[in-house]
């Protein structure tokens, strides 16, 4: 029986993670959950899974639930301090980080302990802190297992192979809702259009990132840290059907791919059960209905964010932190309809020129770069 | 340094195997080679790779080469007895069986020895003798590693996974040159048309089998023995581009595929280097050129041989031996223009009704079924 923490339990990945846990009640036991502010759903989850404690980020949303959690014997901690406190607790085998944004880094660092598995859906943890996190995990003997469908695909293709046999990885990208939209119309894209992803149902931040292809850029940086390849050994191919989740090419020219219907429960369950696979009746790809799988090169001019991510990875140091922070702020402004869709990449590009960067990768430097960049974007574009 | 025997050294697989060996002169050392009758090529190979001995099946083709082999210090053995004798020799780590047809079974049985690897391109070995060969290999601790691109793909997808996690395998088939030809025109297909495979350059027997889809049927039976699944857990999907070489579905719904350009050197090298991968500069799949991968269901009415193979597998015992022998004879008659293309499946179907079959799987029973079936086809259709 593996004991679990799930940070971000009420988001899309959190809910799917609890679906997986519910299917394997003999394998997994929930110890800790957190939410940003969806206390009603968190309470339902607590009733069902009976964690020892929950963290509620927005303290003012606790209200009448305080008493109800107490009645079912579930401790409440609040604020970001509460999240950090839960992430330090010891009685946990698998720490699922499904937080959104750079806020996920510190909890991950807290949670790295000998023998523990970090199941990572929070890609900013590695985008900002890849060097730090991977080094710390190696030092204490913790595992970092990805939950992203692409990185799970890569892990599944690499399992059983020698690390040195991997020559190249190719991340697939759906291309998002604007793959065929001319760049000249990018200024007129509405929030509603950008939130309408063709294949995946996800939270708003990652859905906008999928529309700009910044999501793929962040995944390239994540893959760099997870799989230890050079930036030029990581490539992206657009695959609108989202059936092939990624490719690995080996040094003998052989290629493996992992595929399946778009269903985050598959990579989540794999991250929990790895290296084993548990039986599950998730909907299957019907081979008798399989027709066309199409592929094309990404348009790096039109989807400038993807290019900027490769550039930030090549520069290294705090550049990915600047990339990520400026993107988070720009997406936030776009969701509030304060900037146009095409300004997202412009803001990121400007931040990468204007914001101070350096080559150090300690947590303080990275979080300072994150903070400075956010302030720059807010003061310049709000 | 692994010591190799290659039976069928002058055929398509044999030549590619020696290409792989030449690329890794520090890894592999050729001990024994055999040919059916291409003594000129065998002599060239012997000059280059300096085996201890060679077997020449057709004794009357030795002629003037006897002296030349002697001059380079290479022993000659002749006839099928010579092939059998080489297959029993001890100083070999990897035994590559690239013979064509049922004649490959006995050499494989001879070669199964503790710690030895059987690298199998001769699919009839398993079609006829799957139960016998796999049992004997398990008993003495020999490995059976497939060289077929499809079975190599399956092995590559399964490596690192628990056997129990495999739920289904799906073999891809190019569909051959007559995928879009109406069945009503099958009677008018010429030998030259049938020998013109769209994706792979192979010997005449397997090329005709690819045109009838019997090749895929034989591979289904081979997969059954190699991977220990139930017949209903093995499926076939037509994939005209021959880029995806096969799929494995796991019990969590995840699917893996192995893919690459059609190049037999990749699965051959994998069979020799397994579980490692050796670096090789075989032409790469260019992801920037990757466009459409298409899939469709096989037409079991039009390609009756594929259906008959599934039936023979379900019946078991000596039925696959009858299927294989009648097909070998029918293909032989077609290549000699003594029957029409559409008669190949008719002959196999008739043989499966007319020829005695039973449930025993010892070598004598299987070879008797093989012999009886050949005589039946020859006497009825020649």
Interface residues (C-beta under 8 A of the other chain):
Chain A: X156 X157 X159 X160 X161 X162 X165 X170 X235 X237 X244 X247 X249 X250 X251 X252 X253 X254 X255 X256 X257 X258 X259 X260 X261 X263 X266 X269 X270 X273 X275 X276 X277 X278 X279 X280 X281 X282 X283 X284 X285 X287 X288 X290 X291 X292 X293 X294 X295 X296 X297
Chain B: X156 X157 X159 X160 X161 X162 X165 X170 X235 X237 X244 X247 X249 X250 X251 X252 X253 X254 X255 X256 X257 X258 X259 X260 X261 X263 X266 X269 X270 X273 X275 X276 X277 X278 X279 X280 X281 X282 X283 X284 X285 X287 X288 X290 X291 X292 X293 X294 X295 X296 X297
